[in-house]
Amino acid sequence: MNRSGPIRIGIIADTHGLFDSTIVRHFHGVNHILHAGDIGKQSIIEQLETIAPVTAVSGNVDEYEESGFPREAIIQLNGVRTAIRHVVFEAGKLTKEGRAFLDRTRPDICIFGHTHQPKNEWLKGTLLFNPGSAGPKRFKLSRRLGFLTISEGKVSAYHVTLADRA
């Protein structure tokens, strides 16, 4: 996806089969949606596709490739190389496979899920972004979504907290 003006991307992960109706309001007007795995049900993607085009990867809950979604994806968003993979971090640390993925793909942005913990930080020129979990509340973590804006090669990202219950 390349446009001359800014684009706004909705980021979601770890829905675990729950589609919170407030997602429609939050994602209204986005140009694209990225789902970073643990989708849970095909209907989640179908509902997201009524809002904007979707790129999704599978997660461990989806049994990876058995879900029909790839384990990882690389796309261009307004000229910015964006990598999506469910597991990049685990237990607060970059995994060996996550490091290998970043080294192999060399993205400007890496979108991931799995930990349910939001992350928005730079590592050696790559934005690492986990939107947190938009699925059923688990642990003591807030439910969240994320957003990216890409304009003239510049990237900004932020999180939005959802209510504890859908």
DSSP file (Angstrom, degrees, kcal/mol; ACC not computed):
  #  RESIDUE AA STRUCTURE BP1 BP2  ACC     N-H-->O    O-->H-N    N-H-->O    O-->H-N    TCO  KAPPA ALPHA  PHI   PSI    X-CA   Y-CA   Z-CA
    1    1 A M              0   0    0      0, 0.0    77,-4.8     0, 0.0    78,-0.5   0.000 360.0 360.0 360.0 115.1    0.0    0.0    0.0
    2    2 A N        +     0   0    0     76,-0.2     2,-0.3    75,-0.2     3,-0.0  -0.994 360.0 163.7-128.0 128.5    1.6    3.3   -1.1
    3    3 A R        -     0   0    0     -2,-0.4     4,-0.1     2,-0.2    74,-0.0  -0.910  42.0-126.2-134.3 161.6   -0.2    6.6   -1.0
    4    4 A S  S    S+     0   0    0     -2,-0.3   148,-0.2     2,-0.1     3,-0.1   0.825  92.4  52.3 -80.0 -30.4    1.1   10.1   -1.2
    5    5 A G  S    S-     0   0    0      1,-0.2    -2,-0.2   146,-0.1   147,-0.1  -0.321 104.1 -66.0 -96.7-177.8   -0.6   11.2    2.0
    6    6 A P        -     0   0    0      0, 0.0     2,-0.4     0, 0.0   145,-0.2  -0.310  46.1-152.0 -65.8 149.8   -0.5    9.8    5.5
    7    7 A I  E     -A  150   0A   0    143,-2.3   143,-2.3    -4,-0.1     2,-0.5  -0.938   2.1-148.3-121.9 151.0   -2.0    6.4    6.2
    8    8 A R  E     -A  149   0A   0     -2,-0.4    23,-3.2   141,-0.2    24,-1.0  -0.976  13.4-165.2-120.4 127.5   -3.6    5.2    9.4
    9    9 A I  E     -Ab 148  32A   0    139,-3.0   139,-2.2    -2,-0.5     2,-0.4  -0.942  12.8-141.6-118.7 131.0   -3.3    1.5   10.3
   10   10 A G  E     -Ab 147  33A   0     22,-2.5    24,-2.8    -2,-0.4     2,-0.4  -0.762  18.4-158.7 -87.7 134.9   -5.3   -0.3   13.0
   11   11 A I  E     +Ab 146  34A   0    135,-3.2   135,-2.5    -2,-0.4     2,-0.3  -0.957  17.7 164.7-119.9 131.6   -3.3   -2.9   14.9
   12   12 A I  E     + b   0  35A   0     22,-2.6    24,-2.6    -2,-0.4     2,-0.3  -0.982   3.6 166.4-143.9 151.6   -4.9   -5.8   16.8
   13   13 A A        +     0   0    0    131,-0.3   121,-2.1   119,-0.3   122,-0.3  -0.978  53.9  29.7-156.7 164.3   -3.8   -9.1   18.3
   14   14 A D        +     0   0    0     23,-2.6   121,-1.3    -2,-0.3    24,-0.2   0.868  55.7 154.2  51.5  49.3   -4.9  -11.9   20.6
   15   15 A T    >   -     0   0    0     23,-0.5     3,-2.4    22,-0.4    24,-0.2   0.761  31.9-160.0 -76.3 -24.7   -8.6  -11.6   20.0
   16   16 A H  T 3  S-     0   0    0     22,-2.7    24,-0.3     1,-0.3    23,-0.2   0.840  71.8 -48.0  48.6  40.3   -9.0  -15.3   20.9
   17   17 A G  T 3  S+     0   0    0     22,-2.7     2,-0.5    21,-0.2    -1,-0.3   0.461 111.7 120.4  85.4   1.3  -12.4  -15.5   19.2
   18   18 A L    <   -     0   0    0     -3,-2.4     2,-0.7    21,-0.2    -1,-0.2  -0.883  41.8-168.1-105.2 124.1  -13.8  -12.3   20.7
   19   19 A F        -     0   0    0     -2,-0.5     2,-0.5    -3,-0.1   116,-0.1  -0.918  13.0-152.9-108.6 106.3  -14.9   -9.4   18.5
   20   20 A D    >   -     0   0    0     -2,-0.7     3,-2.3   114,-0.3     4,-0.4  -0.660  11.9-139.8 -76.9 123.3  -15.5   -6.4   20.6
   21   21 A S  T >> S+     0   0    0     -2,-0.5     3,-0.9   145,-0.4     4,-0.6   0.717  97.7  70.2 -61.5 -20.4  -18.1   -4.2   18.8
   22   22 A T  H 3> S+     0   0    0      1,-0.2     4,-2.5     2,-0.2    -1,-0.3   0.673  80.5  77.1 -71.3 -13.9  -16.2   -1.0   19.9
   23   23 A I  H <> S+     0   0    0     -3,-2.3     4,-3.0     1,-0.2    -1,-0.2   0.884  87.7  58.6 -60.1 -37.2  -13.5   -2.1   17.4
   24   24 A V  H <> S+     0   0    0     -3,-0.9     4,-0.5    -4,-0.4    -1,-0.2   0.924 109.5  42.8 -58.5 -45.2  -15.7   -0.8   14.6
   25   25 A R  H >< S+     0   0    0     -4,-0.6     3,-0.8     2,-0.2    -2,-0.2   0.930 116.1  47.4 -67.4 -46.0  -15.7    2.7   16.1
   26   26 A H  H 3< S+     0   0    0     -4,-2.5    -2,-0.2     1,-0.2    -1,-0.2   0.902 116.8  42.5 -63.6 -41.1  -12.0    2.7   17.0
   27   27 A F  H >< S+     0   0    0     -4,-3.0     3,-2.2    -5,-0.2    -1,-0.2   0.424  81.3 130.7 -88.6   1.9  -10.9    1.5   13.6
   28   28 A H  T << S+     0   0    0     -3,-0.8    24,-0.1    -4,-0.5    -3,-0.1  -0.350  78.1  13.9 -56.4 126.6  -13.4    3.7   11.6
   29   29 A G  T 3  S+     0   0    0      1,-0.3    -1,-0.3    22,-0.2   -21,-0.2   0.412  88.7 140.0  88.9  -1.8  -11.4    5.5    8.9
   30   30 A V    <   -     0   0    0     -3,-2.2    -1,-0.3     1,-0.1   -21,-0.2  -0.419  48.7-143.5 -71.2 153.8   -8.2    3.3    9.0
   31   31 A N  S    S+     0   0    0    -23,-3.2     2,-0.3     1,-0.3   -22,-0.2   0.702  78.6   3.0 -87.8 -22.3   -6.7    2.5    5.7
   32   32 A H  E     -b    9   0A   0    -24,-1.0   -22,-2.5    20,-0.2     2,-0.4  -0.981  62.3-141.8-159.5 154.8   -5.6   -1.0    6.7
   33   33 A I  E     -bc  10  54A   0     20,-2.4    22,-2.4    -2,-0.3     2,-0.5  -0.992   9.4-160.4-126.4 135.4   -5.8   -3.4    9.6
   34   34 A L  E     -bc  11  55A   0    -24,-2.8   -22,-2.6    -2,-0.4     2,-0.5  -0.968   2.1-164.2-113.8 127.3   -3.0   -5.8   10.8
   35   35 A H  E     -bc  12  56A   0     20,-2.5    22,-1.9    -2,-0.5   -22,-0.2  -0.959   5.7-159.0-112.5 119.6   -3.9   -8.7   13.0
   36   36 A A        -     0   0    0    -24,-2.6    77,-0.3    -2,-0.5   -23,-0.1  -0.079  49.2 -86.6 -94.9  34.3   -0.9  -10.2   14.8
   37   37 A G  S    S+     0   0    0     20,-0.4   -23,-2.6   -25,-0.2   -22,-0.4  -0.031  93.2  91.8  94.7 171.5   -2.3  -13.7   15.5
   38   38 A D        +     0   0    0    -24,-0.2   -22,-2.7   -25,-0.2   -23,-0.5   0.945  49.8 161.1  56.2  54.3   -4.3  -15.7   18.0
   39   39 A I        -     0   0    0    -24,-0.2   -22,-2.7    18,-0.2     2,-0.4   0.947  24.0-163.8 -67.5 -52.9   -7.3  -14.8   16.0
   40   40 A G        +     0   0    0    -24,-0.3     2,-0.3   -23,-0.1    -1,-0.1  -0.239  62.9  32.1  97.1 -45.0   -9.5  -17.6   17.3
   41   41 A K  S >> S-     0   0    0     -2,-0.4     3,-1.5     1,-0.1     4,-0.7  -0.997  70.1-130.3-146.7 142.0  -12.3  -17.6   14.7
   42   42 A Q  H 3> S+     0   0    0     -2,-0.3     4,-2.0     1,-0.3     3,-0.5   0.818 105.3  70.5 -58.0 -31.7  -12.4  -16.8   11.0
   43   43 A S  H 3> S+     0   0    0      1,-0.2     4,-2.3     2,-0.2    -1,-0.3   0.765  87.9  64.0 -61.5 -24.9  -15.4  -14.5   11.7
   44   44 A I  H <> S+     0   0    0     -3,-1.5     4,-2.2     2,-0.2    -1,-0.2   0.952 106.1  42.8 -61.9 -48.3  -13.0  -12.0   13.5
   45   45 A I  H  X S+     0   0    0     -4,-0.7     4,-2.5    -3,-0.5    -2,-0.2   0.906 111.9  54.6 -65.4 -41.2  -11.2  -11.4   10.2
   46   46 A E  H  X S+     0   0    0     -4,-2.0     4,-0.6     1,-0.2    -1,-0.2   0.899 110.1  46.6 -59.6 -41.1  -14.5  -11.2    8.3
   47   47 A Q  H >< S+     0   0    0     -4,-2.3     3,-0.9     1,-0.2     4,-0.3   0.895 111.8  50.4 -69.1 -39.6  -15.8   -8.5   10.6
   48   48 A L  H >X S+     0   0    0     -4,-2.2     3,-2.0     1,-0.2     4,-1.8   0.879 102.8  61.6 -63.9 -36.8  -12.5   -6.6   10.4
   49   49 A E  H 3< S+     0   0    0     -4,-2.5    -1,-0.2     1,-0.3    -2,-0.2   0.686  92.6  64.8 -65.7 -17.5  -12.7   -6.8    6.6
   50   50 A T  T << S+     0   0    0     -3,-0.9    -1,-0.3    -4,-0.6    -2,-0.2   0.656 108.6  41.8 -75.2 -14.0  -16.0   -4.8    6.7
   51   51 A I  T <4 S-     0   0    0     -3,-2.0   -22,-0.2     1,-0.4    -2,-0.2   0.860 131.2 -33.7 -95.6 -48.2  -13.9   -1.9    8.1
   52   52 A A  S  < S-     0   0    0     -4,-1.8    -1,-0.4   -24,-0.1   -20,-0.2  -0.965  80.3 -61.2-164.8 166.6  -10.7   -2.0    5.9
   53   53 A P        -     0   0    0      0, 0.0   -20,-2.4     0, 0.0     2,-0.4  -0.326  56.6-146.4 -58.5 145.7   -8.4   -4.4    4.1
   54   54 A V  E     -c   33   0A   0    -22,-0.2     2,-0.5   -20,-0.0   -20,-0.2  -0.943  20.5-168.5-123.5 137.2   -6.8   -6.9    6.6
   55   55 A T  E     +c   34   0A   0    -22,-2.4   -20,-2.5    -2,-0.4     2,-0.4  -0.997  25.6 177.5-116.4 123.8   -3.4   -8.6    6.7
   56   56 A A  E     -c   35   0A   0     -2,-0.5     2,-0.3   -22,-0.2   -20,-0.2  -0.948  18.6-162.6-130.8 147.7   -3.4  -11.3    9.3
   57   57 A V        -     0   0    0    -22,-1.9   -20,-0.4    -2,-0.4    14,-0.2  -0.868  27.2-111.1-120.0 160.2   -1.0  -13.9   10.6
   58   58 A S        -     0   0    0     12,-3.0    28,-0.5    -2,-0.3     2,-0.2  -0.461  27.8-162.1 -88.0 161.6   -1.7  -17.0   12.6
   59   59 A G    > > -     0   0    0      5,-0.2     5,-2.2    -2,-0.1     3,-0.6  -0.715  41.6 -83.8-130.2-175.8   -0.7  -17.7   16.2
   60   60 A N  G > 5S+     0   0    0      1,-0.3     3,-1.2    -2,-0.2   -23,-0.0   0.850 127.0  55.0 -62.6 -35.5   -0.4  -20.6   18.5
   61   61 A V  G 3 5S+     0   0    0      1,-0.3    -1,-0.3     2,-0.1    -3,-0.0   0.818 107.5  51.7 -65.0 -29.7   -4.2  -20.6   19.3
   62   62 A D  G < 5S-     0   0    0     -3,-0.6    -1,-0.3   -21,-0.0    -2,-0.2   0.444 114.0-119.4 -84.6  -0.9   -4.8  -20.8   15.6
   63   63 A E  T X 5 -     0   0    0     -3,-1.2     3,-1.9    -4,-0.3    -3,-0.2   0.843  46.1-107.8  59.3  35.2   -2.5  -23.8   15.2
   64   64 A Y  G > XS+     0   0    0     -5,-2.2     3,-2.6     1,-0.3     5,-0.5  -0.160  96.1  10.9  49.9-127.9   -0.4  -21.7   12.9
   65   65 A E  G > 5S+     0   0    0      1,-0.3     3,-1.8     2,-0.2    -1,-0.3   0.718 116.3  74.3 -58.1 -22.9   -0.7  -22.7    9.2
   66   66 A E  G < 5S+     0   0    0     -3,-1.9    -1,-0.3     1,-0.3    -2,-0.2   0.742  88.6  63.2 -60.8 -20.6   -3.6  -25.0    9.9
   67   67 A S  G < 5S-     0   0    0     -3,-2.6    -1,-0.3     2,-0.3    -2,-0.2   0.665 115.3-114.5 -76.5 -16.5   -5.7  -21.8   10.3
   68   68 A G  T < 5S+     0   0    0     -3,-1.8    -3,-0.1     1,-0.4    -2,-0.1   0.364  85.8 106.8  93.6  -4.6   -5.2  -20.9    6.7
   69   69 A F  S   <S-     0   0    0     -5,-0.5    -1,-0.4    -7,-0.1    -2,-0.3  -0.836  75.2-109.4-105.4 146.1   -3.2  -17.8    7.7
   70   70 A P        -     0   0    0      0, 0.0   -12,-3.0     0, 0.0     3,-0.1  -0.245  18.3-123.5 -69.8 162.8    0.6  -17.6    7.3
   71   71 A R  S    S+     0   0    0    -14,-0.2    15,-0.8     1,-0.2     2,-0.3   0.778  93.0   6.6 -74.4 -28.7    2.9  -17.7   10.3
   72   72 A E  E     -E   85   0B   0     13,-0.2     2,-0.3   -16,-0.1    13,-0.2  -0.977  64.7-162.0-151.0 160.9    4.4  -14.3    9.2
   73   73 A A  E     -E   84   0B   0     11,-2.0    11,-2.7    -2,-0.3     2,-0.4  -0.995   7.4-157.5-146.3 148.6    4.0  -11.6    6.6
   74   74 A I  E     +E   83   0B   0     -2,-0.3     2,-0.3     9,-0.2     9,-0.2  -0.995  25.3 165.4-125.7 122.8    6.0   -8.8    5.2
   75   75 A I  E     -E   82   0B   0      7,-2.8     7,-3.2    -2,-0.4     2,-0.5  -0.940  35.0-122.6-134.8 158.5    4.1   -5.9    3.6
   76   76 A Q  E     -E   81   0B   0     -2,-0.3     2,-0.5     5,-0.2     5,-0.2  -0.893  23.6-171.7 -99.5 127.3    4.9   -2.3    2.4
   77   77 A L  E >  S-E   80   0B   0      3,-2.5     3,-1.5    -2,-0.5   -75,-0.2  -0.937  75.7 -29.6-121.6 106.8    2.8    0.4    4.1
   78   78 A N  T 3  S-     0   0    0    -77,-4.8    75,-0.4    -2,-0.5   -76,-0.2   0.883 127.1 -47.3  52.8  41.8    3.4    3.8    2.5
   79   79 A G  T 3  S+     0   0    0    -78,-0.5     2,-0.5     1,-0.2    -1,-0.3   0.501 113.8 120.6  82.4   4.5    6.9    2.8    1.6
   80   80 A V  E <   -E   77   0B   0     -3,-1.5    -3,-2.5    74,-0.0     2,-0.5  -0.906  64.9-127.6-107.9 123.8    7.7    1.4    5.1
   81   81 A R  E     -E   76   0B   0     -2,-0.5    27,-2.3    -5,-0.2    28,-1.9  -0.561  31.7-171.0 -73.1 118.9    8.7   -2.3    5.4
   82   82 A T  E     -Ef  75 109B   0     -7,-3.2    -7,-2.8    -2,-0.5     2,-0.4  -0.956   9.1-164.4-122.5 124.8    6.4   -3.9    7.9
   83   83 A A  E     -Ef  74 110B   0     26,-2.9    28,-3.2    -2,-0.5     2,-0.4  -0.859   3.6-165.1-107.7 141.2    6.8   -7.4    9.4
   84   84 A I  E     +Ef  73 111B   0    -11,-2.7   -11,-2.0    -2,-0.4     2,-0.3  -0.994  19.7 150.5-129.7 130.3    4.1   -9.2   11.2
   85   85 A R  E     -E   72   0B   0     26,-2.2    28,-0.5    -2,-0.4   -13,-0.2  -0.971  40.3-135.4-155.6 142.7    4.6  -12.3   13.4
   86   86 A H  S    S+     0   0    0    -15,-0.8    27,-1.9   -28,-0.5     2,-0.7   0.977  91.7  41.9 -68.8 -55.5    2.7  -13.6   16.4
   87   87 A V        +     0   0    0      1,-0.2    -1,-0.2    25,-0.1    27,-0.1  -0.846  58.7 126.1-102.9 115.4    5.7  -14.6   18.7
   88   88 A V  S    S+     0   0    0     -2,-0.7     7,-2.8     1,-0.5     2,-0.3   0.501  76.8  35.3-126.2 -38.6    8.6  -12.3   18.8
   89   89 A F  E     +I   94   0C   0     24,-0.4    -1,-0.5    -3,-0.3     2,-0.3  -0.863  61.4 178.8-115.5 152.5    8.9  -11.8   22.6
   90   90 A E  E >  S+I   93   0C   0      3,-2.6     3,-1.9    -2,-0.3    24,-0.0  -0.951  71.7   1.4-152.0 136.8    8.2  -14.2   25.4
   91   91 A A  T 3  S-     0   0    0     -2,-0.3     3,-0.1     1,-0.3    -1,-0.0   0.860 131.8 -56.9  53.2  37.9    8.5  -13.7   29.1
   92   92 A G  T 3  S+     0   0    0      1,-0.2     2,-0.4    25,-0.0    -1,-0.3   0.502 118.2 100.9  78.0   4.3    9.5  -10.1   28.5
   93   93 A K  E <  S-I   90   0C   0     -3,-1.9    -3,-2.6     0, 0.0     2,-0.3  -0.932  80.1-105.6-127.2 147.7   12.5  -11.0   26.3
   94   94 A L  E     -I   89   0C   0     -2,-0.4    -5,-0.3    -5,-0.2     2,-0.0  -0.522  45.4-129.7 -63.8 126.2   13.1  -11.1   22.5
   95   95 A T     >  -     0   0    0     -7,-2.8     4,-2.6    -2,-0.3     5,-0.2  -0.326  15.3-113.7 -77.2 163.1   13.1  -14.8   21.6
   96   96 A K  H  > S+     0   0    0      1,-0.2     4,-2.2     2,-0.2     5,-0.1   0.910 122.0  46.8 -59.7 -43.4   15.9  -16.5   19.6
   97   97 A E  H  > S+     0   0    0      2,-0.2     4,-2.4     1,-0.2    -1,-0.2   0.862 110.3  53.5 -67.6 -35.8   13.3  -17.0   16.8
   98   98 A G  H  > S+     0   0    0    -10,-0.3     4,-2.4     2,-0.2    -2,-0.2   0.916 109.3  47.7 -63.6 -44.2   12.2  -13.4   17.1
   99   99 A R  H  X S+     0   0    0     -4,-2.6     4,-2.7     2,-0.2    -2,-0.2   0.920 112.0  49.7 -62.1 -44.5   15.8  -12.2   16.7
  100  100 A A  H  X S+     0   0    0     -4,-2.2     4,-2.5     2,-0.2    -2,-0.2   0.893 109.8  52.1 -62.0 -39.6   16.3  -14.4   13.7
  101  101 A F  H  X S+     0   0    0     -4,-2.4     4,-2.6     2,-0.2     5,-0.3   0.932 111.8  45.5 -61.3 -47.3   13.0  -13.1   12.2
  102  102 A L  H  X S+     0   0    0     -4,-2.4     4,-2.3     1,-0.2    -2,-0.2   0.906 114.5  48.3 -63.8 -42.1   14.2   -9.5   12.6
  103  103 A D  H  < S+     0   0    0     -4,-2.7    -1,-0.2     1,-0.2    -2,-0.2   0.889 116.0  44.1 -64.9 -38.8   17.6  -10.2   11.2
  104  104 A R  H  < S+     0   0    0     -4,-2.5    -2,-0.2    -5,-0.2    -1,-0.2   0.889 124.1  32.3 -74.1 -40.2   16.2  -12.1    8.2
  105  105 A T  H  < S-     0   0    0     -4,-2.6    -2,-0.2    -5,-0.2    -3,-0.2   0.739  81.6-157.8 -93.8 -24.6   13.4   -9.6    7.4
  106  106 A R     <  -     0   0    0     -4,-2.3    -3,-0.1    -5,-0.3   -25,-0.1   0.912  25.5-175.6  46.5  57.1   15.1   -6.3    8.4
  107  107 A P        -     0   0    0      0, 0.0   -25,-0.2     0, 0.0     3,-0.1  -0.373  38.2-140.9 -81.4 159.8   11.8   -4.4    8.8
  108  108 A D  S    S+     0   0    0    -27,-2.3    19,-2.8     1,-0.3     2,-0.4   0.792  97.7  24.2 -78.5 -33.8   11.2   -0.8    9.7
  109  109 A I  E     -fg  82 127B   0    -28,-1.9   -26,-2.9    17,-0.2     2,-0.5  -0.993  67.6-162.8-132.6 138.1    8.3   -1.9   11.9
  110  110 A C  E     -fg  83 128B   0     17,-3.3    19,-2.9    -2,-0.4     2,-0.4  -0.975   8.4-165.4-122.6 117.3    7.7   -5.3   13.5
  111  111 A I  E     +fg  84 129B   0    -28,-3.2   -26,-2.2    -2,-0.5     2,-0.3  -0.856  21.6 155.6-100.2 132.3    4.1   -6.0   14.7
  112  112 A F        -     0   0    0     17,-2.0    20,-0.3    -2,-0.4   -26,-0.2  -0.930  20.6-176.3-149.4 171.9    3.6   -8.9   17.1
  113  113 A G        +     0   0    0    -27,-1.9     2,-1.7   -28,-0.5   -25,-0.4  -0.217  42.3 103.1-135.2-134.0    1.3  -10.3   19.8
  114  114 A H  S    S+     0   0    0    -77,-0.2   -27,-0.1     1,-0.2   -28,-0.1  -0.292  81.0  65.1  78.8 -49.2    1.4  -13.3   22.1
  115  115 A T  S    S-     0   0    0     -2,-1.7    -1,-0.2     2,-0.2    18,-0.1   0.686  88.1-140.0 -80.6 -16.3    2.5  -11.7   25.3
  116  116 A H        +     0   0    0      1,-0.2    17,-0.8    16,-0.1    22,-0.1   0.469  66.6 120.9  66.7   3.1   -0.7   -9.6   25.7
  117  117 A Q        -     0   0    0     15,-0.2    15,-0.4    -4,-0.1    -1,-0.2  -0.862  67.1-124.2 -99.9 121.4    1.6   -6.8   26.9
  118  118 A P        -     0   0    0      0, 0.0     2,-0.3     0, 0.0    -5,-0.1  -0.322  32.0-177.2 -62.4 144.0    1.6   -3.6   24.9
  119  119 A K  E     +H  130   0B   0     11,-2.2    11,-2.0     2,-0.0     2,-0.1  -0.996  19.3 168.3-144.0 141.3    5.0   -2.5   23.6
  120  120 A N  E     +H  129   0B   0     -2,-0.3     2,-0.3     9,-0.2     9,-0.2  -0.633  35.4 124.3-151.9  83.1    6.0    0.6   21.6
  121  121 A E  E     -H  128   0B   0      7,-2.1     7,-3.5    -2,-0.1     2,-0.4  -0.976  53.0-117.7-147.2 158.0    9.8    0.8   21.4
  122  122 A W  E     -H  127   0B   0     -2,-0.3     2,-0.4     5,-0.2     5,-0.2  -0.787  21.3-175.1 -99.2 138.4   12.6    1.1   19.0
  123  123 A L  E >  S-H  126   0B   0      3,-2.6     3,-1.6    -2,-0.4    -2,-0.0  -0.934  73.1 -33.0-133.3 108.8   15.4   -1.5   18.7
  124  124 A K  T 3  S-     0   0    0     -2,-0.4     3,-0.1     1,-0.3    -1,-0.0   0.888 127.2 -40.0  48.4  50.0   18.2   -0.7   16.3
  125  125 A G  T 3  S+     0   0    0      1,-0.2     2,-0.5   -17,-0.0    -1,-0.3   0.477 117.5 108.1  83.7   2.2   16.1    1.3   13.8
  126  126 A T  E <   - H   0 123B   0     -3,-1.6    -3,-2.6   -17,-0.0     2,-0.6  -0.955  65.0-135.5-114.8 128.4   13.1   -1.1   14.0
  127  127 A L  E     -gH 109 122B   0    -19,-2.8   -17,-3.3    -2,-0.5     2,-0.6  -0.720  17.4-156.4 -77.6 121.2    9.8   -0.1   15.8
  128  128 A L  E     +gH 110 121B   0     -7,-3.5    -7,-2.1    -2,-0.6     2,-0.5  -0.902  18.7 179.2 -98.9 118.5    8.7   -3.1   17.9
  129  129 A F  E     +gH 111 120B   0    -19,-2.9   -17,-2.0    -2,-0.6    -9,-0.2  -0.963  18.8 174.6-132.6 119.2    4.9   -2.8   18.4
  130  130 A N  E     - H   0 119B   0    -11,-2.0   -11,-2.2    -2,-0.5   -17,-0.2  -0.989  17.6-157.7-115.3 121.0    2.6   -5.1   20.3
  131  131 A P        -     0   0    0      0, 0.0    29,-0.2     0, 0.0     2,-0.2   0.631  37.8-126.1 -73.0 -10.1   -1.0   -3.7   20.5
  132  132 A G        -     0   0    0    -15,-0.4     2,-0.4   -20,-0.3  -119,-0.3  -0.460  47.5 -41.8  86.8-172.1   -1.7   -5.9   23.6
  133  133 A S        -     0   0    0    -17,-0.8    11,-2.3     9,-0.5  -119,-0.2  -0.788  38.5-177.9 -99.3 131.8   -4.7   -8.2   23.6
  134  134 A A        +     0   0    0   -121,-2.1  -114,-0.3    -2,-0.4  -119,-0.2   0.329  65.1  86.3-101.3   3.7   -8.2   -7.2   22.3
  135  135 A G  S    S-     0   0    0   -121,-1.3  -119,-0.2  -122,-0.3  -120,-0.1   0.044  97.4 -34.3 -87.0-162.1   -9.7  -10.6   23.4
  136  136 A P  S    S-     0   0    0      0, 0.0    -1,-0.3     0, 0.0    29,-0.1  -0.278  79.3 -93.3 -57.0 140.9  -11.1  -11.6   26.7
  137  137 A K        +     0   0    0     27,-0.6     2,-0.3    -3,-0.1     5,-0.1  -0.346  53.8 177.0 -59.7 129.7   -9.4  -10.0   29.7
  138  138 A R    >   -     0   0    0      3,-0.3     3,-1.3    -3,-0.1    -5,-0.1  -0.955  46.8  -7.0-134.2 154.3   -6.6  -12.2   31.0
  139  139 A F  T 3  S-     0   0    0     -2,-0.3   -23,-0.0     1,-0.2    -2,-0.0  -0.271 111.2 -56.3  59.5-148.4   -4.0  -11.8   33.7
  140  140 A K  T 3  S+     0   0    0      2,-0.1     2,-0.3    -3,-0.0    -1,-0.2   0.119 101.6 120.6-109.5  19.4   -4.1   -8.3   35.1
  141  141 A L    <   -     0   0    0     -3,-1.3    -3,-0.3     1,-0.1     2,-0.1  -0.618  64.3-118.8 -90.0 142.3   -3.5   -6.6   31.8
  142  142 A S        -     0   0    0     -2,-0.3    -9,-0.5    -5,-0.1     2,-0.3  -0.426  31.7-109.8 -69.4 150.4   -5.8   -4.1   30.2
  143  143 A R        +     0   0    0     19,-0.5    19,-3.1   -11,-0.1     2,-0.3  -0.652  50.7 175.0 -79.4 140.4   -7.4   -5.0   26.8
  144  144 A R  E     - D   0 161A   0    -11,-2.3  -131,-0.3    -2,-0.3     2,-0.3  -0.952  30.6-159.2-148.1 163.3   -6.0   -2.8   24.0
  145  145 A L  E     - D   0 160A   0     15,-2.1    15,-2.2    -2,-0.3     2,-0.3  -0.803  21.6-142.4-126.5 170.7   -5.7   -1.9   20.4
  146  146 A G  E     -AD  11 159A   0   -135,-2.5  -135,-3.2    -2,-0.3     2,-0.3  -0.931   6.4-156.0-136.3 165.1   -3.0    0.0   18.6
  147  147 A F  E     -AD  10 158A   0     11,-2.4    11,-2.0    -2,-0.3     2,-0.4  -0.996   1.4-165.2-139.6 143.1   -2.6    2.5   15.8
  148  148 A L  E     -AD   9 157A   0   -139,-2.2  -139,-3.0    -2,-0.3     2,-0.4  -0.974   2.9-164.7-121.6 141.9    0.2    3.4   13.4
  149  149 A T  E     -AD   8 156A   0      7,-2.6     7,-2.3    -2,-0.4     2,-0.5  -0.999   6.1-169.0-122.7 130.6    0.3    6.6   11.3
  150  150 A I  E     +AD   7 155A   0   -143,-2.3  -143,-2.3    -2,-0.4     2,-0.4  -0.979  14.2 162.7-122.5 121.9    2.8    6.6    8.5
  151  151 A S  E >   - D   0 154A   0      3,-2.4     3,-2.2    -2,-0.5  -146,-0.1  -0.964  69.8 -18.4-143.5 121.4    3.5    9.9    6.7
  152  152 A E  T 3  S-     0   0    0     -2,-0.4     3,-0.1     1,-0.3   -73,-0.1   0.867 127.4 -51.2  51.8  42.2    6.5   10.8    4.5
  153  153 A G  T 3  S+     0   0    0    -75,-0.4     2,-0.4     1,-0.3    -1,-0.3   0.384 112.8 120.3  80.5  -4.5    8.5    7.9    5.9
  154  154 A K  E <   -D  151   0A   0     -3,-2.2    -3,-2.4   -74,-0.0     2,-0.4  -0.771  47.6-156.3 -96.5 140.0    7.8    8.9    9.5
  155  155 A V  E     +D  150   0A   0     -2,-0.4     2,-0.4    -5,-0.2    -5,-0.2  -0.942  13.2 179.4-119.3 132.5    6.0    6.5   11.9
  156  156 A S  E     -D  149   0A   0     -7,-2.3    -7,-2.6    -2,-0.4     2,-0.3  -0.986   9.0-175.3-127.5 146.2    4.0    7.3   15.0
  157  157 A A  E     +D  148   0A   0     -2,-0.4     2,-0.3    -9,-0.2    -9,-0.2  -0.986   7.0 165.8-141.0 146.7    2.3    4.6   17.1
  158  158 A Y  E     -D  147   0A   0    -11,-2.0   -11,-2.4    -2,-0.3     2,-0.3  -0.983  25.8-121.8-155.6 165.3    0.1    4.5   20.1
  159  159 A H  E     -D  146   0A   0     -2,-0.3     2,-0.4   -13,-0.2   -13,-0.2  -0.770  11.3-155.2-109.2 153.8   -2.3    2.3   22.1
  160  160 A V  E     -D  145   0A   0    -15,-2.2   -15,-2.1    -2,-0.3     2,-0.4  -1.000  18.6-133.7-126.6 130.4   -5.9    2.6   23.0
  161  161 A T  E     -D  144   0A   0     -2,-0.4   -17,-0.3   -17,-0.2     2,-0.2  -0.680  18.1-153.3 -85.9 134.9   -7.3    0.9   26.1
  162  162 A L        -     0   0    0    -19,-3.1   -19,-0.5    -2,-0.4     4,-0.1  -0.626  31.9 -86.5 -97.8 161.8  -10.6   -1.0   25.7
  163  163 A A        -     0   0    0     -2,-0.2    -1,-0.1     2,-0.1   -20,-0.0  -0.301  41.4-111.0 -60.9 153.8  -13.1   -1.7   28.5
  164  164 A D  S    S+     0   0    0      1,-0.1   -27,-0.6   -22,-0.1     2,-0.4   0.810 104.5  40.3 -58.9 -30.7  -12.4   -4.8   30.6
  165  165 A R              0   0    0    -29,-0.1    -2,-0.1     1,-0.1    -1,-0.1  -0.957 360.0 360.0-122.9 141.2  -15.4   -6.5   29.1
  166  166 A A              0   0    0     -2,-0.4  -145,-0.4    -4,-0.1  -144,-0.1   0.479 360.0 360.0 -73.0 360.0  -16.6   -6.4   25.5
